Amino acid sequence: MNAIDHLLRPFPTPGIPPALRLTARIARCSRSLAIDFELHGKVADLTFPARSEAPARRHGLWEESCFEFFLAAPHSYSYFEFNLSPSGHWNVYRFTGYRQGMREVEAFESLPFATRLRPDSFLLSLALDLDPLFETVHPLDVAISAVIRHHDGGTSWWALAHPAAQPDFHHRDGFTLRV
């Protein structure tokens, strides 16, 4: 697996702390995918949910700080959305089209990932088996994003690309990587 670092950019919103830097590293090896998020800066100014003793599938994780990525087969309308909370809670959704037909992917009973919170950084790492999602091995289009809540009540939306006038992680033009 060759891992490549990618810089996520905040959606241009007044008041975004300039001292944050968010990168994602993604690597693919046939039927598996590894993704790491690294947030550096004044993490103490951010609002992260406390780590849960029993991480579980949860809905609405994007309403708090949440790290996300999207996978799609090239030229397919359907795609998958992965939500990973610093709390350890998670969810995986399948969409039949742009924000259409959202359903939880039942093939995952758990989605364990590692996190590490320090005063100046937050790291999240996931190794994912692609077998429950795709029947054949083919390239995947990928979007990587995050919602970050700030102690002052603000929110910043981070992504590889922001192709719309408002933050929209589902926009297919935001699926800028192919792995």
N, C-alpha and C positions, 0 to 999 in steps of 0.2 A: 504494500500500500504506500503510495506517495501522498503525503499530507501537504496541503497548500494552505497558507494563511490568507484570510480575506478580511479586509477592513469593512466593518459596518458603519454606516453614516447615519447621524440623527436626521430626522425630518426637520427641515428648517422651521423652527418655532422659537419665538422670543423667550429668552430666559433659560435656554438649555445650558447646563454647566459645561464650559469649554474644556474642563480638565478631565473629562472621561474619554477613555479609548476602549472600544469594543471590537474584538476580532473573533473570527471563527475559523477553525481548522477542520477540514473535511477530507476524508480518505475513503476510497472504495476498494474493496477486494472481492470481486465476483459477487457473492451473495451476502456480503456484509458491508456495513457502512459505519464509520467512526466519525463522531463530530464532537468538537470541543469548543466551548465558548470561554473567552477570557476577557473580563472586564477589569480595567485598571483605572485608578483615580481615587477620588475621595468617596469611597464606598460607604463611609459612615453617614454621608448626606442622603443616602438612598433608603428606600423602604423595601426590605425583603421579608417575606413571611418566614416565621420560625421553622426550623427543620422539624418535620413530623417524625414521631417514633414509628408510625405505621403508614408509610407512603401508599397512596391508593389513587385509583382513577377518579378524577374530579372534573366537573364542568365549570367553565367560566374562569379558568386560570389567568386569562389575559386581562382580567379586571384588577390584578395585582401585577407585580413584577413577574415577567414570564419570558422564557427563552423559547423560540419557535423555529421550526424549519418545515419546508414543504417539499414533497417529492411528486414527480409526475413522469410518466413515459412521454417521450417526445411526440408531438402531434396528437396527444390525447386530451380530451376535455376534462377527464376525471383527474383528481389529485388527492394526496394525503397531507394532512396537517398534524404536526406533532407539537404538543404544548408541554413544556417542562418547567415546573415551578422550583424556585430555590428551596421550598418546603419539602421537596421530594415527590409531591403529587404530580400527576401526569394525565395526559389523554392523547388519543390518536383518533382522528376523524377522517372519513372518506367523503369527498364531494364528487358529484356526478358532473358538475360544471361550475362555472364561476359563482361561488357562494350558493350553489344549488345542491339539494339532496344530501345535506349534511347528516352523517350517521357515524356513531362510534364504531371503531374497528374492534370487533369482539375477539379477533384472533390473538390479541395481546391480553393476557391475564395480569401481567405486571410489566413494568418498563423500568428496571433499576438503572439508575445513573448516579454518578458520584458528584459531590459538590464540595467546595472548600471556600470558606469565607474568611477573609483577613481584612484588616483596616484599610488596606490600599488595593485589594483585589478580590474578585470572585471568579471561581473556575467551576465549570460544569462539563462533565464528560459522559458520553453515551456511546456504547457499542451496540449496533442494531443488526439483527438478523432480518434480511429482506425477504426471506421465503414466504412469510405470511401475507406479503403485499403484492408480489409480482411472480407470475408463473414462470417467466422466462428471464434470462439474463439479457439486459439491454441497457444502453445508456439511460441515465435519469437526469431530468431537468430539476434544478434545486433552487429554492429561495431560502434565505436565512434571515431571521429577524429577531427582535426583542422589544418588549414593552418594559420600560423602567420607570418605576414610581419614585418620586423624590419626597423627602421629609417636608418640604415647603408646600406640598400638595400638587406640585406639577407632575407632568408625565412627559417622557420622551419616547419616541418611536424610532427604532434603529433597524436598518436593513441594508442589504448590499446595494439596492437601488430603490428609488422612490419615483415610480413612473406616473403617478397620479397627483392631482392637485391637493389631495388629502392623504394621510397615511393609509395605505391599503396593501397589506401583505399578501392578499389573494390575487392581486393583479398579475396576470401571466407574464407581463413584460418585466416583472420583478424576479422571475425564475432565470437568473442570469448565469448560473453555473451548470455545467454538464459533467457528470461523473460516471 
